[in-house]
Amino acid sequence: MTHDLSIAVHADVEQHELRLSVAGCLTTDSHSSLIAVFRRACALEPLTSITIDLTEARHIEPAALVFLRTAVDQAERDGIIEPVVFRVPDQLPPCPTGIESAMSSEG
């Protein structure tokens, strides 16, 4: 299974809000693509609110989430942006490939 990442950018120019909706797989290999889109989004002016929505992700590697949060924290500390809102599932979805492998080895 490939770990595709899809990022949709939703901008409300009147409200100065931006939402990055993530689908697919957020992994240690793909997180840099999301960070690149996030950084471009930070350059939009005026911008008062950014939300990174990971609730539709097929799977999220914990380390990738840490890398993403570290990059966002740095942008916040540098005063580039206001605090970012993260929407993350209560339980990080595991890789479907790992689940399929575990199920086939049980049978």
C-alpha beads as a LAMMPS data file, in Angstrom:
LAMMPS data file: protein, C-alpha beads

107 atoms
106 bonds

1 atom types
1 bond types

-500.0 500.0 xlo xhi
-500.0 500.0 ylo yhi
-500.0 500.0 zlo zhi

Masses

1 110.0

Atoms # bond

1 1 1 0.000 0.000 0.000
2 1 1 1.268 3.441 -0.851
3 1 1 1.081 6.232 1.667
4 1 1 -0.528 9.025 -0.324
5 1 1 -1.122 12.393 1.296
6 1 1 -3.818 14.786 0.151
7 1 1 -4.006 18.376 1.387
8 1 1 -6.924 20.659 0.590
9 1 1 -6.527 24.359 1.342
10 1 1 -9.728 26.191 2.275
11 1 1 -9.435 29.955 2.563
12 1 1 -12.068 32.379 3.794
13 1 1 -10.640 35.686 2.636
14 1 1 -13.301 37.779 4.360
15 1 1 -12.727 36.117 7.743
16 1 1 -8.950 35.808 7.196
17 1 1 -9.157 32.118 8.037
18 1 1 -7.366 29.189 6.496
19 1 1 -7.982 25.477 6.980
20 1 1 -5.664 22.733 5.780
21 1 1 -7.685 19.523 5.479
22 1 1 -5.519 16.423 5.399
23 1 1 -6.564 13.053 4.006
24 1 1 -4.544 9.952 3.296
25 1 1 -1.459 9.037 5.286
26 1 1 0.592 11.436 7.386
27 1 1 3.929 9.671 7.790
28 1 1 7.506 10.582 8.583
29 1 1 8.099 10.500 4.824
30 1 1 5.102 12.682 3.855
31 1 1 4.983 15.208 6.699
32 1 1 7.441 17.532 4.944
33 1 1 4.895 18.093 2.153
34 1 1 2.321 19.236 4.685
35 1 1 4.883 21.498 6.355
36 1 1 5.703 23.056 2.957
37 1 1 2.016 23.824 2.308
38 1 1 1.676 25.168 5.865
39 1 1 4.633 27.518 5.364
40 1 1 3.189 28.840 2.099
41 1 1 -0.121 29.389 3.861
42 1 1 1.616 31.430 6.558
43 1 1 2.699 33.891 3.882
44 1 1 -0.897 34.864 3.072
45 1 1 -1.805 38.310 4.361
46 1 1 -3.790 39.184 6.365
47 1 1 -4.253 35.888 8.127
48 1 1 -5.688 35.591 11.614
49 1 1 -6.562 31.923 11.914
50 1 1 -5.084 28.634 10.694
51 1 1 -6.591 25.215 11.388
52 1 1 -4.855 21.965 10.495
53 1 1 -7.560 19.318 10.303
54 1 1 -6.293 15.744 10.480
55 1 1 -9.630 14.142 11.352
56 1 1 -10.051 12.614 7.873
57 1 1 -6.552 11.123 7.673
58 1 1 -6.495 7.409 6.889
59 1 1 -3.516 6.954 9.182
60 1 1 -1.190 9.154 11.216
61 1 1 2.246 8.146 12.423
62 1 1 2.878 9.636 15.893
63 1 1 6.411 10.748 14.934
64 1 1 5.055 12.618 11.891
65 1 1 2.614 14.466 14.133
66 1 1 5.493 15.438 16.435
67 1 1 7.519 16.761 13.471
68 1 1 4.509 18.758 12.246
69 1 1 3.793 20.186 15.688
70 1 1 7.467 21.161 16.088
71 1 1 7.419 23.121 12.811
72 1 1 4.160 24.860 13.748
73 1 1 5.446 25.670 17.249
74 1 1 8.543 27.271 15.725
75 1 1 6.441 29.479 13.430
76 1 1 4.317 30.513 16.414
77 1 1 7.423 31.320 18.519
78 1 1 8.895 33.336 15.644
79 1 1 5.715 35.433 15.639
80 1 1 4.987 34.544 12.023
81 1 1 1.466 33.357 12.838
82 1 1 -1.151 33.282 15.540
83 1 1 -1.572 29.988 17.415
84 1 1 -2.675 27.188 15.101
85 1 1 -5.688 25.019 15.886
86 1 1 -5.071 21.296 15.441
87 1 1 -8.001 18.951 14.881
88 1 1 -6.722 15.437 15.523
89 1 1 -8.670 12.203 16.072
90 1 1 -8.850 11.031 19.688
91 1 1 -7.051 7.847 18.635
92 1 1 -4.409 8.168 15.908
93 1 1 -5.500 5.861 13.093
94 1 1 -2.950 3.068 12.545
95 1 1 -1.622 2.099 9.138
96 1 1 -4.158 -0.107 7.335
97 1 1 -1.261 -2.131 5.911
98 1 1 -0.146 -3.055 9.429
99 1 1 -3.686 -4.112 10.355
100 1 1 -4.021 -6.227 7.190
101 1 1 -0.651 -7.904 7.885
102 1 1 -1.634 -8.705 11.471
103 1 1 -4.982 -10.135 10.366
104 1 1 -3.451 -12.332 7.656
105 1 1 -0.828 -13.717 10.063
106 1 1 -3.590 -14.667 12.535
107 1 1 -5.470 -16.736 9.945

Bonds

1 1 1 2
2 1 2 3
3 1 3 4
4 1 4 5
5 1 5 6
6 1 6 7
7 1 7 8
8 1 8 9
9 1 9 10
10 1 10 11
11 1 11 12
12 1 12 13
13 1 13 14
14 1 14 15
15 1 15 16
16 1 16 17
17 1 17 18
18 1 18 19
19 1 19 20
20 1 20 21
21 1 21 22
22 1 22 23
23 1 23 24
24 1 24 25
25 1 25 26
26 1 26 27
27 1 27 28
28 1 28 29
29 1 29 30
30 1 30 31
31 1 31 32
32 1 32 33
33 1 33 34
34 1 34 35
35 1 35 36
36 1 36 37
37 1 37 38
38 1 38 39
39 1 39 40
40 1 40 41
41 1 41 42
42 1 42 43
43 1 43 44
44 1 44 45
45 1 45 46
46 1 46 47
47 1 47 48
48 1 48 49
49 1 49 50
50 1 50 51
51 1 51 52
52 1 52 53
53 1 53 54
54 1 54 55
55 1 55 56
56 1 56 57
57 1 57 58
58 1 58 59
59 1 59 60
60 1 60 61
61 1 61 62
62 1 62 63
63 1 63 64
64 1 64 65
65 1 65 66
66 1 66 67
67 1 67 68
68 1 68 69
69 1 69 70
70 1 70 71
71 1 71 72
72 1 72 73
73 1 73 74
74 1 74 75
75 1 75 76
76 1 76 77
77 1 77 78
78 1 78 79
79 1 79 80
80 1 80 81
81 1 81 82
82 1 82 83
83 1 83 84
84 1 84 85
85 1 85 86
86 1 86 87
87 1 87 88
88 1 88 89
89 1 89 90
90 1 90 91
91 1 91 92
92 1 92 93
93 1 93 94
94 1 94 95
95 1 95 96
96 1 96 97
97 1 97 98
98 1 98 99
99 1 99 100
100 1 100 101
101 1 101 102
102 1 102 103
103 1 103 104
104 1 104 105
105 1 105 106
106 1 106 107
